[in-house]
Amino acid sequence: MAGRLRALMTALPAWGHVVWETLAPRSVGGAGRARVVQAVVRSDHRVLLCERRDLRGWELPGGAVRAGESDEAALHREVAEETGLEISLERRVGDYVRTGFRSHSAHVYVCRVRGGRLRPCREMPRVAWFDVEALPDGIFPWFRGPLDDALRELPAPLARREHLGLAAIAAGIRIDLTMRRREE
């Protein structure tokens, strides 16, 4: 019980920050919806995932596209910042328009490593390679679909609409608390 209470107490400030970002989102690309890029970085039968510092759980490297920045430039910048790796883009997996909690439009790409050295950063204190047949349980649900789509190697990019409602929020909270308890 003490471990659960401690995990909850350490989570509250992070959850407050996430709620604030949701209520006052940065808007790139118009219509109040942030535009982000995400990378499915592959190496043989492995995929690279990052564990967030604030809302604990595994996700794809990537982040917000800055005003005037192309998807490709943003992806190179974000992956280098979060993982230390230089990448080359292989193909676009698709575009995922997410409504509800933390509305955004995610442009997802399959990438390969072309240089650099794997290392964590302040935002992502853990980065790790996982076998595609043994992915961790703690992947946030909104990254599972794009990851599965990328691993299927579809012939053309997809356009998907997803709603992040109460089920996604509850899953994110469960993953966060589970990851925090494992760290103790």
C-alpha positions in Angstrom: 0.0 0.0 0.0 2.8 2.4 0.8 4.4 1.8 -2.6 1.1 2.7 -4.3 0.6 5.8 -2.3 4.2 6.9 -3.0 3.7 6.3 -6.7 0.5 8.3 -6.7 2.1 11.2 -4.8 5.0 11.4 -7.3 2.6 11.2 -10.2 0.3 14.1 -9.2 2.7 17.0 -10.3 3.3 15.2 -13.6 -0.4 14.7 -14.2 -1.0 18.4 -13.4 1.6 19.4 -16.0 -0.1 17.1 -18.6 -3.5 18.6 -17.8 -2.1 22.1 -18.2 -0.6 21.3 -21.5 -4.0 19.9 -22.6 -5.9 23.0 -21.6 -3.3 25.4 -23.1 -1.9 23.5 -26.1 0.6 24.9 -28.5 -0.9 25.2 -31.9 1.1 24.5 -35.1 -0.8 23.8 -38.2 -3.9 25.7 -37.3 -7.3 24.8 -35.9 -6.0 24.5 -32.4 -4.5 21.1 -33.1 -0.8 20.5 -32.5 1.1 18.8 -35.3 3.6 16.2 -34.1 6.0 13.8 -35.8 6.8 10.3 -34.5 9.5 7.8 -35.5 9.3 4.1 -35.6 13.1 3.6 -35.5 13.9 0.0 -36.8 17.0 -2.1 -36.6 16.7 -5.6 -37.8 13.9 -7.2 -35.7 14.0 -4.4 -33.0 12.3 -1.1 -32.5 13.4 1.9 -30.4 11.2 3.2 -27.6 11.6 6.0 -25.1 10.3 6.2 -21.6 8.9 9.6 -20.7 10.0 11.5 -17.5 6.7 13.1 -16.7 3.9 10.6 -17.7 5.8 7.3 -17.3 5.4 4.9 -20.1 7.0 3.8 -23.4 6.4 5.8 -26.6 7.8 6.4 -30.0 10.5 9.1 -30.2 9.2 12.4 -31.7 7.5 15.6 -30.8 6.0 18.9 -31.9 6.7 20.5 -35.2 7.9 24.1 -34.8 6.4 26.9 -36.9 8.0 26.9 -40.4 9.7 23.5 -39.8 9.1 20.5 -42.1 8.1 17.1 -40.8 11.5 15.7 -41.8 13.5 18.4 -40.1 11.3 18.1 -36.9 11.8 14.3 -36.9 15.6 14.6 -37.3 15.7 17.2 -34.5 13.4 15.4 -32.1 14.9 11.9 -32.5 18.4 13.4 -32.0 17.3 15.3 -28.9 15.6 12.3 -27.3 17.9 9.5 -28.3 21.2 10.8 -29.5 20.7 9.1 -32.9 20.8 10.4 -36.4 18.2 8.8 -38.6 17.2 8.4 -42.2 13.5 8.4 -43.1 12.4 5.3 -45.1 8.7 5.8 -45.5 5.6 7.5 -44.1 3.4 5.1 -42.1 0.4 7.5 -42.0 -1.3 10.4 -40.4 -3.2 10.0 -37.2 -5.7 12.7 -36.3 -6.4 12.3 -32.5 -9.4 14.0 -30.9 -10.3 14.2 -27.3 -7.6 14.3 -24.7 -4.5 16.2 -26.0 -5.9 16.6 -29.5 -3.2 16.6 -32.2 -2.3 15.3 -35.6 0.6 12.8 -35.7 2.6 12.1 -38.8 4.4 8.8 -38.3 7.5 7.6 -40.2 9.6 4.4 -40.3 13.3 5.4 -39.9 16.7 3.7 -39.7 19.7 4.7 -37.7 22.5 6.3 -39.7 24.7 7.5 -36.9 25.0 8.9 -33.4 25.2 7.1 -30.1 22.2 5.9 -28.1 21.7 8.0 -24.9 18.8 9.2 -22.8 18.0 12.8 -22.1 16.2 14.8 -19.5 12.8 14.4 -21.2 13.3 10.7 -21.9 15.5 9.2 -19.1 15.3 5.7 -20.7 15.7 4.7 -24.3 15.9 1.1 -25.3 15.6 -1.4 -28.2 12.9 -4.0 -28.0 12.4 -7.1 -30.1 9.2 -6.6 -32.1 7.9 -9.9 -30.8 8.5 -8.9 -27.2 7.3 -5.3 -26.8 6.9 -4.0 -23.2 3.5 -3.8 -21.6 3.9 -0.1 -20.7 3.5 1.3 -24.2 0.9 4.1 -24.2 -2.2 2.9 -26.2 -2.0 5.8 -28.7 1.4 4.6 -29.8 0.3 0.9 -30.3 -1.7 1.6 -33.5 1.0 3.5 -35.4 3.6 1.0 -34.2 1.5 -2.0 -35.4 0.8 -0.3 -38.7 4.6 0.4 -39.2 5.5 -3.2 -38.4 3.0 -4.5 -41.0 4.8 -2.6 -43.8 1.6 -1.5 -45.6 2.0 -0.5 -49.2 0.6 3.1 -48.8 0.4 5.6 -45.9 -2.8 5.4 -43.8 -5.1 8.2 -42.6 -6.7 7.3 -39.3 -8.9 9.1 -36.9 -8.7 8.2 -33.2 -10.5 9.5 -30.2 -8.6 9.6 -26.9 -11.4 9.4 -24.4 -11.7 8.2 -20.9 -10.5 4.7 -21.7 -7.2 6.1 -23.1 -6.8 8.4 -20.1 -7.4 5.5 -17.7 -4.9 3.3 -19.6 -2.3 6.1 -19.4 -2.8 6.5 -15.7 -2.5 2.8 -15.1 0.7 2.5 -17.2 2.2 5.6 -15.4 1.5 4.2 -11.9 2.7 0.7 -12.9 6.0 2.1 -14.2 6.5 4.3 -11.1 6.0 1.3 -8.8 8.5 -0.8 -10.8 11.1 2.0 -10.3 10.9 1.7 -6.5 
